[in-house]
């Protein structure tokens, strides 16, 4: 179903039966992201990642953090779910950087 105002697909509740509980994990990820806006890395309401991206280093910063947390998973604190959540968060930030700062002609909106 398309929402006329935004022209984005609108999914009705219970329309999709997720095989891998994606809806639950997306909500968990949203909760994690929301917490970063009130955590210590959001001092003065601006996250350091914003400064890094504005300085033109966002792509390398995000890719570096994705690699860091992927390599750390299973080593530091065992199979730490927080590492996976951080990877997903940096992927979302990277999508934003891709769409808004890099301006790749292959972007999907």
ROZA-146513 format. One record per residue (C-alpha): x, y negated, z negated; residue in three letters. Coordinates in nm, 4 decimals. Layout:
# ROZA-146513
X	Y	Z	Ala
...
//
This chain:
# ROZA-146513
0.0000	0.0000	0.0000	Unk
0.1354	-0.3479	0.0899	Unk
0.0934	-0.6463	-0.1381	Unk
0.0013	-0.9318	0.0987	Unk
0.1753	-1.2003	-0.1113	Unk
0.5200	-1.0387	-0.1200	Unk
0.4936	-0.7968	0.1727	Unk
0.6690	-0.5340	-0.0403	Unk
0.5259	-0.1850	-0.0818	Unk
0.3131	-0.1565	-0.3916	Unk
0.3032	0.1875	-0.5497	Unk
-0.0078	0.2806	-0.7384	Unk
0.0288	0.4620	-1.0694	Unk
0.0380	0.8390	-1.0344	Unk
0.0693	0.8098	-0.6567	Unk
0.4070	0.9832	-0.6629	Unk
0.4985	1.2915	-0.8613	Unk
0.8707	1.2480	-0.9139	Unk
1.0623	1.5741	-0.8968	Unk
1.3539	1.4359	-1.1018	Unk
1.1712	1.1987	-1.3399	Unk
1.3124	0.9004	-1.1508	Unk
1.0450	0.6730	-1.2951	Unk
1.1672	0.7506	-1.6470	Unk
1.5311	0.6935	-1.5562	Unk
1.4498	0.3678	-1.3791	Unk
1.2744	0.2484	-1.6947	Unk
1.5740	0.3565	-1.9044	Unk
1.8035	0.1664	-1.6682	Unk
1.5813	-0.1418	-1.6884	Unk
1.5947	-0.1252	-2.0682	Unk
1.9751	-0.1055	-2.0517	Unk
1.9965	-0.4006	-1.8132	Unk
1.7574	-0.6040	-2.0292	Unk
1.9784	-0.5366	-2.3321	Unk
2.2827	-0.6810	-2.1534	Unk
2.1108	-1.0187	-2.1383	Unk
2.0957	-1.0355	-2.5175	Unk
2.4242	-0.8582	-2.5895	Unk
2.7693	-0.9998	-2.6538	Unk
2.8544	-1.0175	-2.2821	Unk
2.5783	-1.2694	-2.2255	Unk
2.7307	-1.5429	-2.4401	Unk
2.5693	-1.8790	-2.3696	Unk
2.3150	-1.7029	-2.1437	Unk
2.5694	-1.6459	-1.8651	Unk
2.7340	-1.3101	-1.8117	Unk
3.1013	-1.2953	-1.7176	Unk
3.0003	-1.0902	-1.4127	Unk
2.8254	-1.4023	-1.2801	Unk
3.1484	-1.6041	-1.3025	Unk
3.3418	-1.3240	-1.1344	Unk
3.0902	-1.2982	-0.8492	Unk
3.0770	-1.6762	-0.8048	Unk
3.4568	-1.6790	-0.7771	Unk
3.4338	-1.4347	-0.4866	Unk
3.5561	-1.1269	-0.6734	Unk
3.2204	-0.9591	-0.7391	Unk
3.2550	-0.6798	-0.4854	Unk
3.5908	-0.5598	-0.6171	Unk
3.4766	-0.6028	-0.9773	Unk
3.1632	-0.3926	-0.9247	Unk
3.3352	-0.1209	-0.7209	Unk
3.6154	-0.1102	-0.9786	Unk
3.3704	-0.0674	-1.2644	Unk
3.1748	0.1995	-1.0767	Unk
3.4992	0.3931	-1.0276	Unk
3.6089	0.3330	-1.3885	Unk
3.2869	0.4637	-1.5429	Unk
3.2645	0.7534	-1.2953	Unk
3.6173	0.8664	-1.3838	Unk
3.5543	0.8148	-1.7545	Unk
3.2366	1.0274	-1.7551	Unk
3.3113	1.3589	-1.9231	Unk
3.6322	1.2347	-2.0810	Unk
3.5666	0.9497	-2.3252	Unk
3.3018	1.0617	-2.5746	Unk
3.2299	1.3692	-2.3621	Unk
2.9537	1.3593	-2.1053	Unk
2.8386	1.0151	-2.2105	Unk
2.5054	0.9109	-2.0559	Unk
2.5968	0.5464	-2.1149	Unk
2.8702	0.5779	-1.8520	Unk
2.6091	0.6906	-1.5983	Unk
2.3794	0.4030	-1.6917	Unk
2.6656	0.1552	-1.6491	Unk
2.7439	0.2999	-1.3055	Unk
2.3808	0.2508	-1.1998	Unk
2.3801	-0.1058	-1.3343	Unk
2.6936	-0.1968	-1.1381	Unk
2.5383	-0.0420	-0.8261	Unk
2.2393	-0.2739	-0.8684	Unk
2.4680	-0.5750	-0.9152	Unk
2.6613	-0.4647	-0.6054	Unk
2.3355	-0.4497	-0.4075	Unk
2.2674	-0.8094	-0.5094	Unk
2.6197	-0.9159	-0.4104	Unk
2.5845	-0.7305	-0.0803	Unk
2.2517	-0.8941	0.0016	Unk
2.3224	-1.2448	-0.1274	Unk
2.6956	-1.3095	-0.1184	Unk
2.8476	-1.0840	0.1454	Unk
2.5705	-1.1347	0.3987	Unk
2.6216	-0.8055	0.5802	Unk
2.4102	-0.7870	0.8941	Unk
2.3052	-0.4317	0.8012	Unk
2.1242	-0.5354	0.4845	Unk
1.7762	-0.4064	0.4137	Unk
1.5265	-0.6399	0.2550	Unk
//
